[in-house]
Amino acid sequence: MKKYDYLIVGAGLFGAVFAHEATKKGKTCLVIDKRDHIGGNIYTEEVEGIQVHKYGAHIFHTSKKEIWDYVNQFTEFNHFVNSPIAVYKDELYNLPFNMNTFHQLWGVRTPAEAKAKIQEQISRMHITHPKNLEEQALALVGQDVYEKLVEGYTRKQWGRECKDLPSFIIKRLPLRYTYDNNYFKDPYQGIPKGGYTRIIKKLLEGVQVCLKTDFFANREELTAQADKILFTGMIDEFYDYCYGELEYRSLRFETEVLDMGNYQGNAVVNYTDYEVPYTRIIEHKHFEFGTQPKTVITREYPAAWEKGKEPYYPINDPKNDELFDKYERRALEEKNVLFGGRLGMYRYMDMDKVIEEALNMAETELTYEEV
Ligand code: FAD
């Protein structure tokens, strides 16, 4: 008999939710992670009394009450509402694109005036079948919004000119004809008091966790310890890249402690012109309405991905999706290996979706086990 029912590779949100549910059902789990901390990309650590989002700004939001109730079991959430600011050269705009933005751009005051202005700019383009991202964006929002708020930011994010990017990257660019700076439409939104790591700690209570343990450094020995594996790392790495490498975009974070109470007056400020090399600056204390004497800011730089760098965003273009299909088909044949999370499923997912997917997997897996 093996020592554990499940070996869970990855102590991120997916692995932790599954481990919690499995433990509740009386299963034994060993969770490993190659990093020196739990939480994966939602990890937060305290600096100067402020919860710092180590891998980029994380705002919890969901439309599903059951998911909101689920996370609220583990910690209390504050009432943070994400209302980012965009800086373009020396101009400042509210996001998402709404009546405040349109007023700042053109001085218009009514939705009818804003709609007429945007419609006039869109029709001037005569774009019926967008051939690339630039044409797609121009056809959706017109010239001014595109040039000041979309072009430079997108170019930085993808490391390519918008003309050279496929149109499918931007399916929609919502325009809001109300004075509403709330970025998310979901009815439930907030930041966990005390940080995200606290949620993961609670989820992993009573579970055996080994950090600084890379699955691939000791694959056979680790596999021998459990009946089944839940793998939340890169699916192509699991299969030794046998069909080829999946591609990602990466990020680089530069964090600084500043000897001042308030640097930018907002949690998230996007820099939309191409000349500024970072895409945004996060001031962490504003996620939790902090009043500490110092502040911590993080500049976020988009970066090319290569093996060894952190894979942040899957590039779900037709080429990569086709490659992933091959890995997925192979994965479906496995009897004792499950794949989950953003890397195992090669899909960007917000935290609420990750929780939902992990709960679904736990339900299918653990109910089936009981029969
Ligand atoms: P991860 O958090 O990546 O966990 C996987 C874990 O597996 C990692 O800890 C990794 O070290 C470990 N691992 C991998 N390979 C191995 C191996 N070989 N051996 C051992 N361990 C291994 N979502 C929101 O809802 N709101 C937001 O505002 C938001 N902002 C985001 C901002 C950025 C910049 C990014 C990149 C994502 C954001 N997300 C946001 C999404 C959120 O980060 C994910 O939903 C979540 O982190 C995914 O959890 P996971 O467990 O699937 O993956």
Residues whose N, C-alpha, C, O or C-beta is under 5 A from the ligand:
A	BS01	FAD	V9 G10 A11 G12 L13 F14 G15 I32 D33 K34 R35 G39 G40 N41 I42 Y55 G56 A57 H58 I59 F60 H61 T213 D214 F215 F216 T232 G233 M234 Y312 G341 R342 L343 M349 D350 M351 D352 V354
